[in-house]
Amino acid sequence: MPETPADRLRRSLRHPSRGQAVVAVLVGLLIFAAVTQVRLYSAGNAYSGLRQSDLVQALNGLQAASTRANSEIRKLTKTRNQLRNSSEKRTAALVQANRELKTLGILAGTAPAVGPGIEIVVDDTKGEYQVNHLLDGIEELRDAGAEAISINHRVRVVAQSWFEDADNGIEVDGQIVTAPYTIDVIGDPDTLSKALDFPGGFKDDVSLDHGTTAVKKLKKINIDAVREATTPRFAQPSTPAE
Amino acid sequence: MIAILGMIVGLVAGLVFQPDVPLWLEPYLPIAVVAAMDAVFGALRAFFDGIFSDKVFVVSFVGNVLIAALIVFIGDKLGVGAQLSTGVIVVLGIRIFTNVAAIRRHIFHA
C-alpha cells in the first residue's frame, strides 16, 4: 500500500533525519532574512532601499519642486512688497488728509476747537449795539489773529457768516443772538485783548453804543458751536494753471 | 519537526540580533527572501509528492537565491534594476502560487 502524504508527514515528525536538519537550517536562514528585511523596511528610512537611479530620480523631482517653490516665493514676495508699498502710501495720504480735515474743519467751523484765547462779554442793556460795530470788532479780532470765533456759545463765526439787525438782538447766520453777547475767540490772548483797546476800536464802539465790555484772558477756551458744512453750488474746484 | 524548530530559531535570531544589512546587499535581500520562499514551497510540494530529496532542496534553495540576486544585479548594471526585480518577484510569485495549489490539492484533495 503506497504511503499517503499524511502518513509521510507523521512518520517524518516522529523520525528526524539528516535531511530534516538541513531543511531546518535553510528555513531558519530564510525566516532570519525575512525578519531582517521586514525590520529594515519598517524602520522608516524611505530612501534606504532605493537604487541609485531611483535616488537620482527622487532628487531630481525634489529639485524641480524646490525650484518651483522658490519662484512662487519670489512672486509672492514681490506682490507682498507692492501691496505693502501701496498700503503705506495710502496710510500716509490718509494721515495727511486727516490732518487737513482737522485744520479745515476749524477754519470752516465744522469741528469744535479748543485753545488759549479771550472771552468778551458785551453788555448792551439799552439795546443800542450796532451790527456794523460788531462786524468791525470781529474784523479787528481777525486782524489780531483770531482763529475761531463763536457768539453766545451758539453761533460759530466763519468766512460765510453774515450779520443783520433783529428786533431784540442781532441775527447771525439766521440765528438771533441777544444781549449780553459773549464772544469766544481762540488766538493769542495778549494780542487779541490789545486789539480791542486801541482808540476807535472795539471797546470805544461799544461805549459809543452805551454798552460795557468785559474781557477775560483764558488759557483754555472751548468753542463747541459748529456749523454744517455746505457744498458750494457754483464754485467748483479747479486745477491750478501750471 | 526539526524544520519547524529551525523556523522558530531563525525568527528569534532575527528579532534578537537585529543585524545591520550591508549597503550592497540591501537591494538583493527582498528578492533573495522571495526566491528562498519559492524553494521552500517547492520542497514542501515535493515532500507531499513523495519525491523530496534534501540534496535537491539545498541546491534549489541556494540556486534560486543566487540566480534571483544575479538577475537583479545585472539589471542594476543595465539600468533596469527596478523593472527586473519586479519581473523576478512576479515570476516567483506565480511559482509560489502554483506550488501552494499543489500542496492544497494534496492536503484537502481539492
Interface residues (C-beta under 8 A of the other chain):
Chain A: E3 P5 R8 L9 S12 L13 P16 R18 G19 Q20 A21 V22 V23 A24 V25 L26 V27 G28 L29 L30 I31 F32 A33 A34 V35 T36 Q37 R39 L40 Y41 S48 G49 R51 S53 D54
Chain B: M1 I2 A3 I4 L5 G6 M7 V9 G10 L11 A13 G14 L15 Q18 P19 V21 E26 P27 L29 P30 A32 V33 A36 M37 A39 V40 A43 F47 F48 G50 F52 S53 D54 F57 V58 F61 D76 G79 G81 A82 H106 I107
